[in-house]
Amino acid sequence: MQEPKDRIVATDIPARLDSLRWSPFHTRVVTALGITWILDGLEVTLAGALSGALKDSPILRFSNLDIGIAGSAYLVGAVLGALGFGWLTDRIGRKKLFFVTLTLYLAATAATSLSWNVASFALFRFLTGAGIGGEYTAINSTIQELVPARYRGWTDLTINGSFWIGAALGAVGAIVLLDPQVIDPELGWRLAFLTGAVLGLVVFVMRLWIPESPRWLMIHGRPDEAVGIVAGIERIAVRHSDAPPGGVWPTIRLRMRSHTPLREVARTLFKTYRQRALVGLALMTAQAFFYNAIFFTYALVLSTFYNIPAERIGWYLLPFAAGNFLGPLLLGRLFDTVGRRAMIAFTYGISGVLLAITGYLFATGVLTAQTQTIAWMVIFFFASPAASSAYLTVSETFPLEVRALAIAVFYSVGTAIGGVAGPTLFGALIDSGSRDSVFAGYCFGSALMIAAALIGWRYGIAAERQSLESVASPLAVVESR
């Protein structure tokens, strides 16, 4: 009997999936999978909004540096989780990893509520991050492979922007659970982390009916199953007006395989697509530092320099979250119409310039807590679609067989370079009490974003409204027509 890797199949599945209009199926998919970003937003916001309560806790007694270390532990977990689970996602499938990573997240975030010292808190945050990092790879690759090409940019940016719905939920939860008139703050911060586990259980149920990616199935020796899934989607979806008459679809011939060797993965990422790798690394690194350094220490800036009490931090996070969600929602369609390169350069560039201006105003003492929040809201209206476009770029510009691992590699390297050090660095800068020191950190983040804008404009790929297979041919392709 022949092994799957020796079989060649001609398939029209990519063309059929890309020909569809938006349908209830696509809405269900992005809802069930996109909630991952809501969970991440909830986790990150809770860590920031609860920082005051963790410092005041009679058991934990965290310092600003401890808060920064815990934030970095979460990001280290996300880096390692993305790499390990990203490799597994490409090897054993997208759907199986949905449940492994979500289960890890559920267990770890629930355990965080039981933390008894800095070490235990950092360990549980590390494991929570590992679950979320694994989610990124499986979810991004699946959404890319199920959503029609004409909607891919806006959908990806909006889903990534839903992080800030979770941020808003975390802020509201912190407002309620840190109010000493409602509940003891020592119990409140523990209950806050349990809210993530409860939401995760709901997501677990919603994902039971999500199918495996037909594109992944075609390459991995399960063509009949892939055809059945696509036929089911077509029964509830309507064709777009530009679909070919008579149902004659372009086909692509693929040599099925059981897995892709790591040597071939490395050659693909760093030799065949070296230029795309440069773009992905630049975008990921810049947005990771920009976001993680600023957002993980957002509450510390408010409490240290503006004397905002811990129980009121959540109110300042709400407008910040609104700007971050509205940015991808309102600007996302321009990535499919104006184009990827122009919008990436614009959103990265304007974010960097605005951060430098705001940082100067902060250093000179011009801003109040309210105007500082308004300034951050405006900055991140543009920075949020910029950051989301980094995931979009990496997930659509590499071949299907290495897509999840590509997301993992560039997310991990970018986060390790730009994100893990950020919270600890800014925690130390804020501890110094010097506005000028914090301003220097802001200037560094600004420079990274502007550099990424230039790289994206010069070397980016015009992938808007193009099928994934035309942007990057599968490694298993034999011949296409």
SELUMTOR-117166 format. One line per field, with one value per residue (C-alpha): residue number from 1; residue in one letter; x, y, z. Coordinates in nm, 3 decimals. Layout:
N
seq c(NUM;...)
type c(A;...)
xx c(X;...)
yy c(Y;...)
zz c(Z;...)
This chain:
481
seq c(1;2;3;4;5;6;7;8;9;10;11;12;13;14;15;16;17;18;19;20;21;22;23;24;25;26;27;28;29;30;31;32;33;34;35;36;37;38;39;40;41;42;43;44;45;46;47;48;49;50;51;52;53;54;55;56;57;58;59;60;61;62;63;64;65;66;67;68;69;70;71;72;73;74;75;76;77;78;79;80;81;82;83;84;85;86;87;88;89;90;91;92;93;94;95;96;97;98;99;100;101;102;103;104;105;106;107;108;109;110;111;112;113;114;115;116;117;118;119;120;121;122;123;124;125;126;127;128;129;130;131;132;133;134;135;136;137;138;139;140;141;142;143;144;145;146;147;148;149;150;151;152;153;154;155;156;157;158;159;160;161;162;163;164;165;166;167;168;169;170;171;172;173;174;175;176;177;178;179;180;181;182;183;184;185;186;187;188;189;190;191;192;193;194;195;196;197;198;199;200;201;202;203;204;205;206;207;208;209;210;211;212;213;214;215;216;217;218;219;220;221;222;223;224;225;226;227;228;229;230;231;232;233;234;235;236;237;238;239;240;241;242;243;244;245;246;247;248;249;250;251;252;253;254;255;256;257;258;259;260;261;262;263;264;265;266;267;268;269;270;271;272;273;274;275;276;277;278;279;280;281;282;283;284;285;286;287;288;289;290;291;292;293;294;295;296;297;298;299;300;301;302;303;304;305;306;307;308;309;310;311;312;313;314;315;316;317;318;319;320;321;322;323;324;325;326;327;328;329;330;331;332;333;334;335;336;337;338;339;340;341;342;343;344;345;346;347;348;349;350;351;352;353;354;355;356;357;358;359;360;361;362;363;364;365;366;367;368;369;370;371;372;373;374;375;376;377;378;379;380;381;382;383;384;385;386;387;388;389;390;391;392;393;394;395;396;397;398;399;400;401;402;403;404;405;406;407;408;409;410;411;412;413;414;415;416;417;418;419;420;421;422;423;424;425;426;427;428;429;430;431;432;433;434;435;436;437;438;439;440;441;442;443;444;445;446;447;448;449;450;451;452;453;454;455;456;457;458;459;460;461;462;463;464;465;466;467;468;469;470;471;472;473;474;475;476;477;478;479;480;481)
type c(M;Q;E;P;K;D;R;I;V;A;T;D;I;P;A;R;L;D;S;L;R;W;S;P;F;H;T;R;V;V;T;A;L;G;I;T;W;I;L;D;G;L;E;V;T;L;A;G;A;L;S;G;A;L;K;D;S;P;I;L;R;F;S;N;L;D;I;G;I;A;G;S;A;Y;L;V;G;A;V;L;G;A;L;G;F;G;W;L;T;D;R;I;G;R;K;K;L;F;F;V;T;L;T;L;Y;L;A;A;T;A;A;T;S;L;S;W;N;V;A;S;F;A;L;F;R;F;L;T;G;A;G;I;G;G;E;Y;T;A;I;N;S;T;I;Q;E;L;V;P;A;R;Y;R;G;W;T;D;L;T;I;N;G;S;F;W;I;G;A;A;L;G;A;V;G;A;I;V;L;L;D;P;Q;V;I;D;P;E;L;G;W;R;L;A;F;L;T;G;A;V;L;G;L;V;V;F;V;M;R;L;W;I;P;E;S;P;R;W;L;M;I;H;G;R;P;D;E;A;V;G;I;V;A;G;I;E;R;I;A;V;R;H;S;D;A;P;P;G;G;V;W;P;T;I;R;L;R;M;R;S;H;T;P;L;R;E;V;A;R;T;L;F;K;T;Y;R;Q;R;A;L;V;G;L;A;L;M;T;A;Q;A;F;F;Y;N;A;I;F;F;T;Y;A;L;V;L;S;T;F;Y;N;I;P;A;E;R;I;G;W;Y;L;L;P;F;A;A;G;N;F;L;G;P;L;L;L;G;R;L;F;D;T;V;G;R;R;A;M;I;A;F;T;Y;G;I;S;G;V;L;L;A;I;T;G;Y;L;F;A;T;G;V;L;T;A;Q;T;Q;T;I;A;W;M;V;I;F;F;F;A;S;P;A;A;S;S;A;Y;L;T;V;S;E;T;F;P;L;E;V;R;A;L;A;I;A;V;F;Y;S;V;G;T;A;I;G;G;V;A;G;P;T;L;F;G;A;L;I;D;S;G;S;R;D;S;V;F;A;G;Y;C;F;G;S;A;L;M;I;A;A;A;L;I;G;W;R;Y;G;I;A;A;E;R;Q;S;L;E;S;V;A;S;P;L;A;V;V;E;S;R)
xx c(0.000;0.135;0.217;0.027;0.345;0.356;0.002;-0.077;-0.419;-0.566;-0.787;-1.003;-1.066;-0.868;-1.058;-1.394;-1.327;-1.212;-1.518;-1.765;-1.940;-1.945;-2.184;-2.307;-2.037;-1.762;-1.925;-1.930;-1.569;-1.431;-1.645;-1.536;-1.171;-1.141;-1.236;-0.875;-0.777;-1.048;-0.895;-0.549;-0.679;-0.847;-0.529;-0.297;-0.536;-0.593;-0.218;-0.186;-0.503;-0.441;-0.082;-0.181;-0.371;-0.077;0.155;-0.088;-0.154;-0.055;0.056;0.236;0.364;0.490;0.727;0.712;1.001;0.806;0.516;0.750;0.905;0.560;0.472;0.791;0.722;0.387;0.560;0.836;0.563;0.388;0.714;0.789;0.426;0.401;0.712;0.619;0.251;0.321;0.531;0.258;-0.013;0.154;0.227;-0.094;-0.353;-0.517;-0.822;-0.646;-0.432;-0.739;-0.826;-0.475;-0.383;-0.720;-0.704;-0.358;-0.483;-0.785;-0.579;-0.302;-0.519;-0.728;-0.407;-0.292;-0.574;-0.413;-0.065;0.111;0.438;0.625;0.765;0.429;0.259;0.531;0.513;0.137;0.163;0.430;0.197;-0.095;0.122;0.223;-0.142;-0.215;0.100;-0.008;-0.353;-0.207;-0.050;-0.340;-0.607;-0.433;-0.351;-0.703;-0.875;-0.649;-0.731;-1.110;-1.188;-1.231;-0.942;-1.143;-1.227;-0.898;-0.734;-1.028;-1.125;-0.777;-0.730;-1.073;-1.025;-0.683;-0.837;-1.093;-0.808;-0.937;-1.286;-1.111;-0.915;-1.239;-1.384;-1.070;-1.090;-1.455;-1.383;-1.097;-1.318;-1.573;-1.344;-1.096;-1.360;-1.313;-1.681;-1.778;-1.521;-1.193;-0.924;-0.714;-1.002;-1.100;-0.779;-0.800;-1.158;-1.054;-0.821;-1.094;-1.310;-1.069;-1.114;-1.494;-1.485;-1.246;-1.497;-1.756;-1.506;-1.426;-1.788;-1.814;-1.516;-1.657;-1.814;-1.526;-1.390;-1.029;-0.877;-0.958;-0.635;-0.436;-0.630;-0.561;-0.186;-0.189;-0.351;-0.719;-0.869;-1.210;-1.258;-1.151;-1.400;-1.680;-1.607;-1.602;-1.928;-2.088;-1.969;-2.100;-2.446;-2.489;-2.287;-2.348;-2.101;-1.957;-2.054;-1.704;-1.715;-1.646;-1.960;-2.049;-1.848;-1.520;-1.260;-0.884;-0.708;-0.375;-0.189;-0.039;0.185;0.044;0.278;0.257;0.472;0.728;1.086;1.231;1.521;1.276;1.094;1.416;1.517;1.174;1.163;1.519;1.643;1.354;1.155;1.439;1.300;0.956;1.123;1.290;0.955;0.783;1.060;1.070;0.693;0.667;0.960;0.849;0.488;0.589;0.811;0.567;0.271;0.420;0.647;0.373;0.064;0.212;0.321;0.020;-0.120;0.221;0.250;-0.094;-0.028;0.335;0.322;-0.046;-0.131;-0.433;-0.556;-0.550;-0.929;-0.969;-0.717;-0.990;-1.170;-0.861;-0.822;-1.170;-1.109;-0.766;-0.930;-1.195;-0.931;-0.749;-1.062;-1.200;-0.871;-0.877;-1.255;-1.259;-0.925;-0.920;-1.104;-0.841;-0.587;-0.800;-0.863;-0.581;-0.343;-0.117;0.208;0.060;-0.149;0.127;0.368;0.109;-0.012;0.336;0.479;0.206;0.207;0.580;0.556;0.261;0.434;0.742;0.527;0.325;0.642;0.783;0.464;0.475;0.839;0.770;0.476;0.218;-0.020;-0.270;-0.397;-0.696;-0.503;-0.240;-0.518;-0.664;-0.320;-0.270;-0.618;-0.530;-0.187;-0.325;-0.613;-0.337;-0.100;-0.365;-0.421;-0.043;0.021;-0.257;-0.113;0.209;0.017;-0.168;0.159;0.331;0.032;-0.045;0.300;0.443;0.340;0.061;0.290;0.490;0.222;0.160;0.528;0.609;0.362;0.521;0.880;0.830;0.594;0.843;1.157;0.983;0.838;1.167;1.355;1.095;0.848;1.001;1.252;1.000;0.789;1.093;1.279;0.986;0.918;1.273;1.242;0.919;1.075;1.343;1.071;1.231;1.001;1.302;1.401;1.053;1.059;1.382;1.203;0.915;1.162;1.315;0.970;0.894;1.214;1.133;0.787;0.917;1.191;0.930;0.714;1.002;1.081;0.716;0.683;1.006;0.986;0.621;0.401;0.082;-0.124;-0.462;-0.748;-0.508;-0.550;-0.304;-0.172;-0.089;0.086;0.297;0.268;0.243;0.568;0.376;0.268;0.348;0.184;-0.094;-0.315)
yy c(0.000;0.343;0.594;0.927;1.107;0.900;0.990;1.284;1.444;1.722;1.946;2.251;2.304;2.632;2.791;2.671;2.807;3.145;3.180;3.191;3.493;3.547;3.299;3.192;2.924;3.186;3.385;3.077;2.995;3.338;3.359;3.024;3.070;3.446;3.432;3.328;3.693;3.792;3.548;3.691;4.044;3.942;3.783;4.070;4.335;4.154;4.128;4.504;4.620;4.394;4.507;4.745;4.472;4.233;4.495;4.556;4.185;4.085;3.747;3.837;4.193;4.238;4.518;4.690;4.469;4.157;4.274;4.315;3.972;3.809;3.984;3.858;3.504;3.512;3.617;3.356;3.094;3.232;3.212;2.852;2.747;2.897;2.711;2.372;2.382;2.550;2.253;2.014;2.216;2.165;1.801;1.662;1.921;2.243;2.104;1.872;2.157;2.375;2.156;2.086;2.454;2.560;2.293;2.412;2.770;2.675;2.484;2.743;3.053;2.882;2.787;3.152;3.238;3.005;3.166;3.203;3.382;3.541;3.210;3.032;3.329;3.354;2.977;2.979;3.288;3.108;2.811;3.040;3.212;2.876;2.792;3.128;3.111;2.773;2.911;3.185;2.940;2.700;2.969;3.209;2.934;2.789;3.124;3.204;2.871;2.889;3.256;3.360;3.567;3.888;3.902;3.773;4.103;4.266;3.941;3.874;4.228;4.242;3.908;4.007;4.339;4.151;4.117;4.451;4.321;4.093;4.391;4.578;4.275;4.254;4.623;4.601;4.288;4.463;4.764;4.542;4.285;4.538;4.757;4.702;4.787;4.492;4.227;4.185;4.281;3.977;3.753;3.985;3.948;3.570;3.564;3.788;3.522;3.260;3.460;3.363;2.995;3.029;3.202;2.934;2.661;2.832;2.848;2.478;2.386;2.622;2.461;2.110;2.157;2.348;2.132;2.059;2.279;2.119;2.261;2.080;1.758;1.759;1.755;1.509;1.218;1.274;1.416;1.252;1.411;1.749;1.725;1.636;1.937;2.178;2.034;2.094;2.455;2.510;2.391;2.689;2.949;3.146;3.185;3.526;3.679;3.631;3.250;3.066;2.957;2.590;2.515;2.463;2.550;2.596;2.296;2.242;1.909;1.811;1.527;1.418;1.382;1.277;1.563;1.824;1.765;2.043;2.079;2.165;2.403;2.588;2.607;2.742;3.009;3.133;3.066;3.037;3.315;3.506;3.848;3.764;3.639;3.979;4.155;3.919;3.949;4.329;4.367;4.117;4.257;4.618;4.557;4.317;4.574;4.856;4.673;4.461;4.728;4.990;4.788;4.559;4.869;5.088;5.061;5.131;5.461;5.568;5.473;5.593;5.922;6.017;5.863;5.672;5.421;5.053;5.023;5.303;5.175;4.987;5.309;5.430;5.100;5.116;5.406;5.262;4.929;5.106;5.275;4.946;4.761;5.039;5.072;4.727;4.737;5.068;5.050;4.676;4.691;4.929;4.646;4.461;4.766;5.019;4.728;4.559;4.748;5.097;5.034;4.853;5.138;5.399;5.236;5.145;5.484;5.702;5.493;5.552;5.926;5.971;5.774;5.997;6.311;6.174;6.059;6.411;6.560;6.302;6.382;6.756;6.699;6.853;6.556;6.461;6.107;6.189;6.346;6.071;5.816;6.009;6.025;5.649;5.588;5.778;5.612;5.262;5.328;5.304;5.069;4.799;4.734;4.762;4.488;4.270;4.309;4.145;3.821;3.861;3.907;3.604;3.372;3.443;3.477;3.132;2.790;2.589;2.313;2.557;2.820;2.748;2.705;3.025;3.213;3.051;3.125;3.491;3.551;3.383;3.551;3.888;3.852;3.725;4.021;4.292;4.170;3.963;4.231;4.514;4.476;4.418;4.712;4.950;4.822;4.922;5.258;5.336;5.227;5.491;5.757;5.947;6.068;6.119;5.754;5.639;5.880;5.718;5.383;5.534;5.674;5.333;5.182;5.466;5.403;5.032;5.106;5.357;5.117;4.841;5.077;5.136;4.765;4.676;4.937;4.835;4.455;4.374;4.151;4.276;3.977;4.152;3.954;3.683;3.314;3.172;2.932;3.218;3.416;3.113;2.781;2.474;2.280;1.972;2.125;1.916;2.117;2.373;2.486)
zz c(0.000;-0.094;0.176;0.157;0.052;-0.269;-0.373;-0.598;-0.596;-0.808;-0.597;-0.652;-0.279;-0.246;-0.536;-0.403;-0.054;-0.188;-0.415;-0.128;0.011;0.386;0.549;0.893;0.884;0.865;1.144;1.369;1.290;1.369;1.683;1.824;1.731;1.769;2.135;2.190;2.160;2.404;2.652;2.591;2.635;2.956;3.090;3.001;3.130;3.456;3.508;3.458;3.632;3.929;3.976;4.254;4.437;4.400;4.549;4.836;4.896;5.250;5.111;4.786;4.852;4.492;4.391;4.053;3.946;4.052;3.836;3.542;3.599;3.609;3.282;3.124;3.252;3.072;2.751;2.782;2.818;2.511;2.313;2.405;2.374;2.027;1.909;2.050;1.965;1.630;1.523;1.638;1.460;1.123;1.199;1.354;1.251;1.357;1.533;1.778;1.902;1.972;2.266;2.395;2.416;2.554;2.825;2.929;2.942;3.155;3.409;3.435;3.469;3.735;3.919;3.908;4.145;4.402;4.388;4.723;4.630;4.340;4.214;4.202;4.039;3.773;3.707;3.655;3.436;3.233;3.176;3.092;2.834;2.687;2.628;2.469;2.252;2.122;2.050;1.832;1.589;1.550;1.535;1.296;1.049;1.058;1.009;0.716;0.553;0.599;0.526;0.157;0.020;-0.029;0.345;0.484;0.581;0.755;0.926;1.060;1.187;1.350;1.522;1.653;1.760;1.969;2.220;2.344;2.413;2.659;2.785;2.851;3.031;3.241;3.323;3.429;3.629;3.805;3.886;4.057;4.215;4.355;4.515;4.891;4.943;4.727;4.818;5.002;4.743;4.842;4.735;4.450;4.247;4.281;4.156;3.866;3.729;3.762;3.518;3.240;3.319;3.314;2.974;2.849;2.935;2.715;2.429;2.473;2.401;2.104;1.932;1.928;1.584;1.415;1.128;1.048;0.778;0.438;0.299;0.569;0.514;0.139;0.190;0.478;0.298;0.382;0.060;0.098;0.439;0.299;0.012;0.254;0.476;0.181;0.045;0.384;0.389;0.036;0.133;0.366;0.172;-0.148;-0.432;-0.512;-0.847;-0.988;-0.947;-1.277;-1.468;-1.470;-1.157;-1.346;-1.087;-1.120;-0.971;-0.804;-0.793;-0.460;-0.349;-0.014;0.282;0.644;0.770;0.667;0.791;1.005;0.762;0.485;0.719;0.799;0.434;0.340;0.610;0.601;0.245;-0.002;0.165;0.331;0.238;0.373;0.690;0.733;0.701;0.945;1.202;1.179;1.216;1.500;1.697;1.673;1.771;2.051;2.220;2.155;2.303;2.575;2.716;2.730;2.808;3.073;3.265;3.182;3.533;3.689;3.500;3.619;3.981;4.003;3.813;3.840;4.181;4.047;4.310;4.214;4.227;3.967;3.710;3.522;3.432;3.248;3.065;2.909;2.665;2.588;2.498;2.290;2.073;2.024;1.911;1.689;1.500;1.333;1.298;1.109;0.926;0.859;0.524;0.390;0.414;0.153;-0.069;-0.037;0.011;0.263;0.202;0.214;0.525;0.713;0.647;0.745;1.069;1.192;1.100;1.250;1.571;1.616;1.552;1.790;2.066;2.045;2.069;2.361;2.536;2.515;2.659;2.938;3.017;3.039;3.276;3.045;3.055;3.322;3.378;3.159;2.870;2.891;2.845;2.550;2.388;2.431;2.292;1.973;1.939;1.972;1.734;1.472;1.656;1.701;1.327;1.282;1.538;1.396;1.045;1.167;1.231;0.901;0.711;0.859;0.831;0.465;0.307;0.382;0.243;0.403;0.535;0.749;0.815;1.183;1.260;1.068;1.286;1.592;1.490;1.407;1.697;1.931;1.799;1.780;2.127;2.272;2.125;2.161;2.419;2.698;2.796;2.756;3.071;3.293;3.137;3.176;3.527;3.617;3.438;3.622;3.953;3.898;3.924;3.635;3.358;3.134;3.172;3.077;2.782;2.661;2.660;2.462;2.208;2.158;2.093;1.853;1.656;1.624;1.481;1.226;1.114;1.073;0.865;0.624;0.597;0.540;0.264;0.090;0.115;0.195;-0.025;-0.193;-0.075;-0.064;-0.222;-0.342;-0.269;-0.017;-0.282;-0.521;-0.247;-0.147;-0.334;-0.108;-0.075;-0.187;-0.517;-0.822;-1.092;-1.103;-1.385)
